[in-house]
């Protein structure tokens, strides 16, 4: 029977997706709450903008550099145990930020959060691969990925309110406590497909027949040895450099909103702290719309008979051009137009977010994993570089150079995809 027409007796996979979605929301809450607390804690601890830039980037130092070990960990530890442990550990590190008394201690806690969150996204992918058939998997990935935008959009005003009444230390303590509570919920309710007591046999058949790997086991087989020549091949081609550079540029705008954005509104635009929390949610909602629209629009173009190159590149190129509009905020004193320019830019950033499709389309077949790791590292590298550079750019009290910098990077990403990536076709290597 065609699995796409089977109606399973249960839909437990959607319950699992809800667990993953909420975990992503908490994940990004604990990455970004430092941006809410930044203005208050920098004043209390006497931190400069350069020091704050280092603190903003500290998460990515460990998160980006440990991507490959984190992925290996996902292969050998079951998600129920792994997610419970890493969620608990990064939540404890989040909570301890509320007791930080110096630049060094805060820096260490931020690096710890990056360390413990490293396996989270590979784990999300493993869970969806085991719980969803192929024909539903892209939508499932889109749903949990949207949690990083929609969660922040609705949580930003809440986090601002918590800090207003409980202080920046209370913000970290409450955030960490929420994560610890959710770690217990995860352990109680998550199960792999074959271990789930209430999933029906028909749903398991539906998932398996549709390509879901319901019987994924911790990896015990010995892999072939890594060849250094393969690493060299991953850097030989202009097309791949195009997507690497493009991912760095796309990540740069996202990291600005995840770190410096609230400080920009309060300290450099003079907005009331509570009001800034509600206004800050607008660009995140815009990015959420852009994320959903990019995938649907690209698939629609394919179905209408447009070339794969046009269908995949159009949302990315359009999105990067829209991201350039962030510089428009430098030329207005109106709060409405500032938020408008930032919302259009972040909408564009969301629209350009389907770039993972280029990894699977361009990379040589035997290098897809390696190219994907380098690609993800470049996105993480932007989280290391951008907050620190912005800290230096704004140290004299002027934020205009920082927004111009983000705009130039977006334009660089546009030309990278337009000229370096070129024709969208797989790189073939002689074996």
Buried (B, 14 or more C-beta within 10 A) or exposed (E): EEBEEBEBEBBBBEBBBEBBBBBBBBBBBBBBBBBBBBBBBBEEBEBEBBBBBBBBBBBBBBBBBBBBEBBBBBBEBBBBEBBBBBBBBBBBBBBBBBEBEEBEBBBBBBBBBBBBBBBBBBBBBBBBBBBBBEEBBBEBBBBBBBBBBBBBBBBBBEBBBBBBEBBBBBBBBBBBBBBBEBBEBBBEEBBBBEEBEEBBEEBBBBBBBBBBBBEBEEEEEEEEEEEEEBEEBBEEBEBBBBBBBBBBBBBBBBBBBBBBBBBBBBBBBEBEBEBBBBBBBBBBBBBBBBBBBBBEBBBEBBEEEBEBBEBBBBBBBBBBBBBBBBBBBBEEEEBEEBBBBBBBBBBBBBBBBBBBBBBEBBBBEEBBEBBBBBBBBBBBBBBBBBBBBBBEBBEEEEBBBBBBBBBBBBBBBBBBBBEBBEEBEEBEEEE
